[in-house]
Amino acid sequence: MFKISKRLAVAAMLGAVLGCATPPLSQAQDFTPMRFSVEVQGQGPDVILIPGLGSSRDVWARQVADLRVTHRVHLVQLAGFAGRPAPNAAGEVVAPFVEELARYIEANDLDRPAIIGHSMGGFSGLMLARRHPERVGRLMIVDALPFYSAMFGPQVTAASVEPQARAMRDQIIAMDDAMFAAQQNIGVQRLVKTEARRAEVVTWTVASDRRTFAQAMYEVMTTDLRAEVAAATTPITVVYAFDPAMGPEAMIDGLYRGAYASAPQVSFARIDGSFHFLMLDQPDAFAAAVQSFLR
């Protein structure tokens, strides 16, 4: 979970750092993902919801309530986040998750589902759409960039930011529980504008496997997908937040619209009065954006 200006980016990186009836999911292929679990609700066209760094699938509670009437919703929960076991507690996190998600779509005969991903979930959705375009019908990226570290400045590259990202990763892993919890309580103030919703986000992050959390943050900071955007064949909708606390309006618009401007099929929706967790800060506006995306 990351934010827009350099100050907000650091705070966020350290602060929190899916009509008609459809058949039941096929189990014939005997594929059981190890890097995530899935809850399936409703019937209709398939929609996959991917939460962000350290988040629980419960972040999508409003979307599930709305969508399960008309869609079959696949609620992803990444292993190691929000108190879930972390069998993949060594090695990379993001790319292996994306590969397993592609296998899940294939194994269950999902016909080009819609993907909605928040933060790291949106970044993962972009990676999935580029590596396995035949598996994705359309993609909604929620408050995520193809290269997060570009928030530090236009001159930043994956190579130049790697030492800083590595240091941040190692620092998070080395923190004791009290220090990490205190940091989350500070960082969440830049991630969730609605004070009453902050505690649940902190609870998810603090309950996450620390190494998995820190390693995923490191990977997102050091993986540059900007060159992939122009080659994307999947229709993309980018939904992003704006609040005056983030900085000048033109800067935020330029950051997100510029990052995805080269995509052949892209549309944008800005939700005002929100920080990073748009679905918590502006649930009605975000629900409307989701409905528009799925129409």
C-alpha positions in Angstrom: 0.0 0.0 0.0 1.6 3.2 -1.1 0.8 6.8 -1.5 1.4 9.7 -4.0 4.0 12.3 -3.0 7.4 11.2 -1.7 6.3 11.7 1.8 3.1 9.8 1.4 4.9 7.1 -0.6 7.3 6.4 2.3 4.5 6.5 4.9 2.4 4.2 2.8 5.2 1.8 2.0 6.0 1.5 5.7 2.4 2.0 6.9 0.6 -0.9 5.4 3.7 -1.4 3.2 -15.8 -9.9 -8.8 -26.8 -12.2 -14.8 -27.0 -15.5 -15.8 -26.6 -18.8 -13.9 -23.2 -20.5 -14.1 -22.1 -24.0 -13.3 -20.1 -24.7 -10.1 -16.4 -24.5 -10.1 -14.7 -27.5 -11.6 -12.4 -29.5 -9.4 -11.4 -32.0 -12.1 -8.0 -30.6 -12.6 -7.0 -31.2 -9.0 -5.3 -27.8 -8.7 -5.1 -26.4 -5.2 -3.3 -23.0 -5.0 -0.7 -22.7 -2.3 -0.1 -19.0 -2.5 -3.7 -17.9 -2.0 -7.1 -19.2 -1.1 -10.5 -18.3 -2.7 -14.0 -17.9 -1.4 -16.7 -18.0 -4.1 -20.1 -16.4 -3.8 -23.0 -15.8 -6.2 -23.7 -16.8 -9.7 -23.2 -15.0 -13.0 -20.2 -13.7 -14.9 -16.9 -14.3 -13.1 -15.2 -11.5 -11.2 -12.0 -11.9 -9.3 -11.2 -9.5 -6.4 -7.6 -9.2 -5.3 -6.8 -7.2 -2.1 -3.6 -5.2 -1.6 -0.4 -5.6 0.5 -1.2 -7.1 3.9 -4.9 -6.8 3.4 -7.8 -9.2 4.1 -10.4 -10.1 1.5 -12.8 -8.5 3.9 -11.8 -5.2 2.4 -14.2 -6.1 -0.5 -17.3 -6.7 1.8 -19.4 -3.9 0.2 -18.5 -5.2 -3.3 -19.4 -8.8 -2.5 -22.8 -7.7 -1.1 -23.5 -5.8 -4.3 -22.0 -8.2 -6.9 -23.0 -11.7 -5.7 -26.6 -11.0 -6.8 -25.5 -10.8 -10.5 -21.9 -12.2 -10.6 -19.9 -15.1 -9.4 -17.4 -13.4 -7.1 -14.0 -15.0 -6.4 -12.5 -13.5 -3.3 -8.8 -14.0 -3.2 -6.8 -14.1 0.0 -3.0 -14.1 -0.4 -1.2 -16.5 1.9 0.8 -14.7 4.6 -1.5 -11.6 4.7 -4.0 -10.7 7.4 -3.3 -13.7 9.7 -3.3 -16.4 7.0 -0.6 -19.0 7.1 2.4 -18.4 4.9 3.6 -21.7 3.3 5.5 -19.6 0.8 7.5 -17.8 3.5 10.6 -18.0 1.4 11.4 -16.7 -2.1 9.4 -14.3 -4.3 5.8 -13.5 -3.5 4.1 -11.5 -6.3 5.1 -13.3 -9.6 4.5 -16.8 -8.2 1.1 -15.6 -7.0 0.3 -14.3 -10.5 1.3 -17.7 -12.0 -0.9 -19.6 -9.6 -3.8 -17.2 -10.3 -3.5 -17.9 -14.0 -3.6 -21.7 -13.2 -6.7 -21.2 -11.0 -8.5 -19.4 -13.9 -7.6 -22.2 -16.3 -8.3 -25.1 -13.9 -11.7 -23.8 -13.1 -12.6 -23.1 -16.7 -13.3 -19.4 -16.1 -14.0 -17.6 -19.3 -11.9 -14.4 -19.3 -13.0 -13.1 -15.9 -13.0 -9.5 -14.9 -10.2 -8.7 -12.5 -10.4 -6.0 -9.8 -7.2 -5.4 -7.8 -6.4 -2.9 -5.2 -2.8 -1.6 -4.7 -0.5 -4.6 -4.9 -3.6 -6.5 -6.2 -3.9 -4.0 -9.1 -0.2 -4.4 -9.8 -0.6 -8.2 -9.8 -3.6 -7.8 -12.1 -1.5 -5.9 -14.6 1.2 -8.5 -14.5 -1.4 -11.3 -15.0 -2.9 -9.4 -18.0 0.5 -9.1 -19.7 1.8 -12.6 -19.0 -1.5 -14.4 -19.6 -3.8 -12.0 -21.7 -5.9 -15.0 -22.7 -7.0 -15.4 -19.1 -8.3 -11.9 -18.5 -11.4 -10.2 -19.9 -10.9 -6.8 -18.4 -8.9 -5.2 -15.6 -9.7 -2.6 -13.0 -6.6 -1.2 -11.3 -7.4 0.5 -8.0 -5.0 3.1 -6.8 -1.9 1.3 -8.2 0.9 2.3 -10.5 2.9 0.1 -13.0 6.1 1.2 -11.1 5.4 2.4 -7.6 8.9 3.9 -7.1 8.2 6.4 -9.8 6.5 8.3 -7.0 10.0 9.2 -5.8 10.7 11.1 -9.1 10.9 10.6 -12.8 14.6 9.7 -12.8 14.1 6.7 -10.5 14.7 3.3 -12.0 14.3 -0.2 -10.5 18.1 -0.5 -10.2 18.5 2.8 -8.5 15.8 2.2 -5.9 16.9 -1.3 -5.1 19.2 -0.5 -2.2 16.6 1.7 -0.6 13.9 -1.0 -1.1 16.2 -3.7 0.3 16.9 -1.5 3.4 13.2 -0.9 4.0 12.5 -4.6 3.6 15.2 -5.6 6.1 14.2 -2.9 8.5 10.6 -4.1 8.6 11.7 -7.7 9.1 13.9 -6.7 12.0 11.3 -4.7 13.9 9.8 -6.2 17.0 6.0 -6.5 17.2 5.4 -3.4 19.2 7.5 -1.2 16.9 5.9 -2.6 13.8 2.4 -2.1 15.2 3.2 1.5 16.2 4.5 2.2 12.7 1.3 0.8 11.2 -0.8 3.1 13.4 1.1 6.1 12.0 1.1 5.0 8.4 -2.6 4.1 8.2 -3.4 7.8 8.7 -2.2 8.4 5.2 -3.9 5.3 3.8 -7.4 5.6 5.2 -9.1 9.0 5.6 -12.1 7.6 7.5 -10.8 7.3 11.1 -13.3 4.7 12.1 -12.0 2.3 9.4 -8.3 2.6 10.3 -8.1 0.0 13.0 -9.2 -2.9 10.9 -6.5 -2.1 8.3 -3.9 -2.0 11.0 -5.1 -5.3 12.4 -4.7 -7.0 9.0 -1.2 -5.7 8.5 0.0 -6.5 12.0 -1.4 -10.0 11.6 0.5 -10.6 8.4 3.6 -12.7 8.1 6.3 -10.1 8.4 8.7 -11.6 5.8 6.0 -12.1 3.3 4.8 -8.6 3.8 8.2 -7.0 3.5 9.3 -9.1 0.5 6.1 -8.3 -1.4 6.7 -4.6 -0.7 10.3 -5.0 -2.0 9.2 -6.7 -5.2 6.6 -4.1 -6.0 9.1 -1.3 -5.4 11.7 -2.9 -7.7 9.5 -4.2 -10.5 8.9 -1.8 -13.4 5.9 -2.6 -15.6 5.8 0.7 -17.3 7.0 -0.7 -20.6 4.3 -3.4 -20.4 1.4 -0.9 -20.4 1.7 0.0 -24.1 1.7 -3.6 -25.0 -1.4 -4.5 -23.0 -4.3 -6.0 -25.0 -6.7 -6.1 -22.1 -9.1 -3.2 -21.6 -7.9 -1.3 -18.4 -9.9 0.9 -16.1 -7.8 2.9 -13.6 -9.5 4.2 -10.5 -7.5 6.4 -8.3 -8.0 8.6 -5.2 -7.6 12.3 -4.7 -7.7 14.4 -1.6 -6.1 17.9 -1.1 -3.9 16.3 1.6 -2.0 14.4 -1.1 -0.8 17.5 -2.9 -1.8 19.5 -6.0 -4.7 18.1 -8.0 -2.8 18.3 -11.3 0.1 16.3 -9.8 -2.1 13.4 -8.8 -3.9 13.4 -12.2 -0.7 13.6 -14.0 0.8 10.7 -12.1 -1.9 8.2 -12.8 -3.0 9.3 -16.2 0.6 9.6 -17.4 1.5 6.2 -16.1 -1.2 4.5 -18.1 -1.6 6.9 -21.1 0.2 4.5 -23.5 -2.4 1.6 -22.9 -4.3 1.0 -26.1 -7.6 0.7 -24.2 -7.8 2.7 -21.0 -10.3 4.7 -19.1 -9.9 6.7 -15.8 -12.1 7.4 -12.8 -11.0 9.7 -10.0 -12.7 9.4 -6.6 -12.4 12.5 -4.5 -12.3 12.8 -0.7 -10.5 9.5 -0.3 -7.1 8.2 0.5 -5.6 4.9 -0.7 -8.5 2.7 0.5 -11.2 4.1 -1.7 -13.6 1.3 -0.9 -13.5 2.3 2.7 -13.4 6.0 2.4 -15.9 6.5 -0.4 -17.9 3.2 -0.6 -20.8 4.6 -2.7 -18.6 6.3 -5.2 -16.4 3.3 -5.5 -19.4 0.9 -5.8 -20.6 3.1 -8.7 -17.2 2.9 -10.4 -17.2 -0.9 -10.1 -20.7 -1.2 -11.6 -19.7 1.1 -14.5 -16.6 -1.1 -15.1 -18.6 -4.3 -15.2 -21.4 -2.9 -17.5 
